């Protein structure tokens, strides 16, 4: 497994493909014996706010800006296309209209306190309804 590769100050590339590990001074830990699913679940449990994204995802950028405006700086993990399948699926939507849509794990996906909030639309909805800040306080991110 490739391990973690720092792409910028706040984005880390999570290499889940098989190749020799490369040393990295990152604060995120890697256990090369872990499966991709186990590694992602562990990272979710270790970080109060974590975003899984594709490289150069504009929606992820907006998510980071929204959270930074509130005072939260999430851990951002960039996944390759073949790594996306390891993401846990978001919870079912509360809207009856969305019940017919298949739930999938397409990034960006934000997890707060170990729970999948969903994508950008869900994060903005939480913010506009006034539920985002209390949730962030509850998990110790604020």
Secondary structure, 3 states (H helix, E strand, C coil): CCEEEECCCCEEEEECCCCCCCCCCCCCCCCCCCCHHHHHHHHHHHCCEEEEEECCCHHHHHHHHHHHHHCCCCEEEEECHHHHHHCCCCCCCCCHHHHHCCCCCCCCEEEECCEEEECHHHHHHHHHCCCHHHHHHHCCCC
